[in-house]
Amino acid sequence: MTDNKKKPEWVPENASNGFTTEIVKGIDQNDASGSARKFVKKKGRTTEEYAQGIRNGNRTILAQAITLVESNAKRHEEQAQAVINEILPYTGNSIRIGITGVPGAGKSTFIESFGSYLCEQGHRVAVLAVDPSSSVTGGSILGDKTRMETLARNKNAFIRPSPSGGTLGGVNRKTRETILLCEAAGFDVILVETIGVGQSEVVVRSMVDFFLLLVLTGAGDELQGMKKGVMELADAILINKADGDNRQRAKIARAEYNRILHYLQPATKGWSSKAYTASALYHEGMEEMWKIILRFVDTTKESGAFTERRNAQTKDWIHAMIKDYLETSFFSHPSIKTKLPTLENKVVQGELNVTTAVKELINLFEA
Amino acid sequence: MTDNKKKPEWVPENASNGFTTEIVKGIDQNDASGSARKFVKKKGRTTEEYAQGIRNGNRTILAQAITLVESNAKRHEEQAQAVINEILPYTGNSIRIGITGVPGAGKSTFIESFGSYLCEQGHRVAVLAVDPSSSVTGGSILGDKTRMETLARNKNAFIRPSPSGGTLGGVNRKTRETILLCEAAGFDVILVETIGVGQSEVVVRSMVDFFLLLVLTGAGDELQGMKKGVMELADAILINKADGDNRQRAKIARAEYNRILHYLQPATKGWSSKAYTASALYHEGMEEMWKIILRFVDTTKESGAFTERRNAQTKDWIHAMIKDYLETSFFSHPSIKTKLPTLENKVVQGELNVTTAVKELINLFEA
C-alpha cells in the first residue's frame, strides 16, 4: 500500500478533530475544568497511574482516561490501548443496557429516574451516549448538563457526554472502550443512550446485553414515524408517560405493541420481548423495569445466550474495525476519490459496465 | 499488495467451480444439450456474434452468453464483460420484479401462472433465480424443470436456473448481468425468484424495481416463522391459495397483513404496500397483480423514485463489489487466515484488547 492512503480515525496521524472542552458531570469542577486537550498534555500520567486510579474508582482519573481513549492523537491512542490492556482483567462485570426512544418519549427523564432508583439500591451507574451527529452539533453535553440534574449530583452516578467528532466507527470504538474503563472503575450498570441518528441503534445494540425501546402512548400514529427495524432490536418496549389521563391510552398502546412484538422474531434467543408501562416523571415502574432486566440476565446467563452474545459482539467488533479500515483506505485514496464519481456516472449512464468500472478502480488502488 | 492474496470470485484466476451441466428450459434440446463447459469451449463465438445473437433474440446464443457470464474462468470473464459492454445500450427497458415467499406459499405455481398470463398478454418473460445455496445442492434446476412445465414450453418465456457455485456476491453479479442480457434479448418482464436462504432477499431487492412477498393464509402463525425484515422489503404482499375453503381465511389474513404493513415504513418512497389475495393454482388474481405492478411503475416513474432507485442500485452495486473484493483480499490472506482465530480468542478471553488485535492483523496484511 502507498503512503497516500488516509488512515482511518482509530489509527490517526494527528489530532485534528479536537476534543470536547466541557468536562463530565460528577467530577469536581476544579479538578477537571478547561480544555481536555491541554489537560492530557499537562498531566502526563503514566499508564500505571491511569490503571491504578481507575481501579481505585478515582473519578477524575477515570474521566481523564476516557479523554485519552477519545483522543484522535496518535500518542494518546497508544497510551490509551496500554491502559485498556492493564484494566482488561477487571472488565465485563456490569450489566450493559442500551436505551433508545422515539423523539419526545422522555429518554433523559427515564435515565434520570431509572439511574437514581438504581443508585438508591446501591448500584453504581455510568451513563454514556452514542451520538454520531455530535461532530456537527458539538456534542450533546449541553443537553446532558441540564437533562439529568439529579442523577448528575449523585456520587454513585457517572455521566459522560458522547465523544465528539469522527465517524460512527470511531464513536463506536470510543464508547466500547469507555464501557471497559467504567467497568474497571467499579460501575456495575452501564446505560448507553442512543440519539437515534443514522445507524446508532444498531451500533448500541452491538455493544449491550439488554436493549430498551422507549415509546409514548398512541402506538398507531407513532409507529408510522418509527425507524425501520428498531422494534426488532428491543428486548423490552417501555411505554413512558403512563400517568394521569394517559394511563388508559398507555394500556391500549401496551396491548398494541405486544400484538406487534408477537409478530417479530425475538431480539434475544430464548427471551420474549414484551411491552410495559411506566411514568419516569413520577418514578413509577422503575423497580419493575429493573426486575425485568435482572430476569433477562438470569435467563440468558443460564441458557448461555448472554456469554454467546458478548463473545459474538467482540468478534464482530474486530471484523467491523477491519472492514472500516479497509474501506477507509480505499475510498479515501486520492486516485479513487478523483475517479470514482466519474466512473459511477458512466455506469449509471449506461456507458460502462459495473465489473469493468470496479476493476479499473481496483487497479488504480493497487498501482 | 502481495500475490498471496486470493482474488475474489469475480476476478478469478481459473475456473474451479464448474458449470451447470443441465441447460435452460425453452431452448431446443439438440442445440443446447451436454455440458455447458464444453459448449463454451467448442464454439468460440466472437463478442460480436454474441451481441448480435442476443439482439436478434436468439435464445441459444442468449443461453450461451449467460453461461459465459456465469463462468468463473478468467478468459470467459473477459469476453463476458466485452459482450455486456456491447449490449449495454439495449438494456434497462424491462420491469424487474423480485419474488420471495414463505416455504409452501407456492412460488413456482405463482410464477407459472403469472408468467403464463403475461405471455398471453404479449409480454416476453424471463425467469431467473438467486440461490446462494445452489453450490451445495447442485443448483435448483431439477426443481425448475418440473416446477414450471407450462411456462417452460411457452416460446415467450425463458427460464434460467440459478447459477451454481460461488459466493452470494458472485451469484449477485451473475444474476444482475443475466438481467441485462435478457433485456437486450427483448424480454420486457424479468421475474427474479429468491430461494429465501441467507441474505438472498436483500440481494434480490437490490436488483429489482418491484418486490413481491408471497404468503399463505393464517398470518399469525406464519409470521412467527417469517424471516426478520422481509415484510419491510415488499411493495406488495400476495396471499396465495385463496381458493375453496381458504377464501374466508385469506380475507382475514389480508386484513391482518394490511394492519401490520400500516406500521411499517413503505418499501418504496411514495408507494403504500398493501396485501392482496390470489389463487395461482386457479389462475385468479393474476391480472389484478399485474395492474398493481403497472400502477407502481407509473407512480414511481412519475415521482422519479423509479430512476432514483435504479441509479442508487447501480452505485450500490459498485460499492458492494469493491467491499467484497477488499474483504476477500484481507480475510483470505494466508497470514490473516492463520492468525485471526488465535487473536479473536485472545480478545474473547480478555487477554488482548480489540484495537491492538486489529492493528496486529493489519500490520500482517500490509507486510
Contacts between the chains, C-beta under 8 A, distances in Angstrom:
chain1	res1	chain2	res2	distance
A	1	B	1	7.2
A	1	B	366	5.5
A	10	B	355	6.5
A	11	B	359	6.9
A	77	B	355	8.0
A	81	B	353	6.0
A	81	B	355	5.3
A	81	B	356	5.4
A	84	B	353	4.6
A	84	B	355	7.5
A	85	B	352	7.3
A	85	B	353	5.4
A	85	B	356	6.8
A	88	B	350	5.3
A	88	B	351	7.5
A	88	B	352	7.8
A	88	B	353	6.0
A	89	B	350	6.3
A	91	B	350	7.1
A	92	B	350	6.8
A	173	B	354	7.8
A	173	B	355	6.8
A	176	B	354	7.4
A	177	B	353	7.9
A	177	B	355	7.6
A	180	B	353	7.9
A	220	B	262	7.7
A	220	B	263	7.8
A	223	B	263	4.4
A	224	B	262	7.7
A	224	B	263	7.3
A	224	B	265	7.8
A	226	B	265	8.0
A	227	B	265	8.0
A	228	B	232	5.8
A	228	B	264	7.2
A	228	B	265	5.0
A	229	B	229	6.2
A	229	B	232	7.1
A	232	B	228	5.8
A	232	B	229	7.1
A	260	B	260	7.3
A	260	B	263	6.2
A	262	B	220	7.7
A	262	B	224	7.7
A	263	B	220	7.7
A	263	B	223	4.5
A	263	B	224	7.3
A	263	B	260	6.2
A	264	B	228	7.2
A	265	B	224	7.8
A	265	B	228	5.0
A	311	B	348	4.9
A	314	B	344	7.7
A	314	B	347	5.5
A	314	B	348	5.3
A	314	B	354	6.8
A	315	B	344	5.4
A	315	B	347	7.8
A	315	B	348	6.9
A	317	B	354	5.3
A	318	B	343	7.6
A	318	B	344	6.1
A	318	B	347	6.5
A	318	B	354	5.8
A	318	B	357	6.1
A	318	B	358	5.9
A	318	B	361	7.9
A	321	B	354	6.7
A	321	B	355	7.3
A	321	B	358	4.5
A	322	B	330	6.4
A	322	B	358	5.9
A	322	B	361	6.5
A	322	B	362	7.2
A	323	B	323	7.4
A	323	B	326	7.8
A	323	B	327	6.4
A	325	B	358	7.2
A	325	B	362	6.0
A	326	B	323	7.8
A	326	B	326	4.2
A	326	B	327	6.7
A	326	B	330	5.9
A	327	B	323	6.4
A	327	B	326	6.7
A	330	B	322	6.4
A	330	B	326	5.9
A	343	B	318	7.6
A	344	B	314	7.7
A	344	B	315	5.4
A	344	B	318	6.1
A	347	B	314	5.5
A	347	B	315	7.8
A	347	B	318	6.4
A	348	B	311	4.9
A	348	B	314	5.2
A	348	B	315	6.9
A	350	B	88	5.3
A	350	B	89	6.3
A	350	B	91	7.0
A	350	B	92	6.8
A	351	B	88	7.5
A	352	B	85	7.3
A	352	B	88	7.8
A	353	B	81	6.0
A	353	B	84	4.6
A	353	B	85	5.4
A	353	B	88	6.0
A	353	B	177	7.8
A	353	B	180	8.0
A	354	B	173	7.8
A	354	B	176	7.5
A	354	B	314	6.8
A	354	B	317	5.3
A	354	B	318	5.8
A	354	B	321	6.7
A	355	B	10	6.5
A	355	B	77	8.0
A	355	B	81	5.3
A	355	B	84	7.5
A	355	B	173	6.8
A	355	B	177	7.6
A	355	B	321	7.3
A	356	B	81	5.4
A	356	B	85	6.8
A	357	B	318	6.0
A	358	B	318	5.9
A	358	B	321	4.5
A	358	B	322	5.9
A	358	B	325	7.2
A	359	B	11	6.8
A	361	B	318	7.9
A	361	B	322	6.5
A	362	B	11	7.8
A	362	B	322	7.2
A	362	B	325	6.0
A	366	B	1	5.4
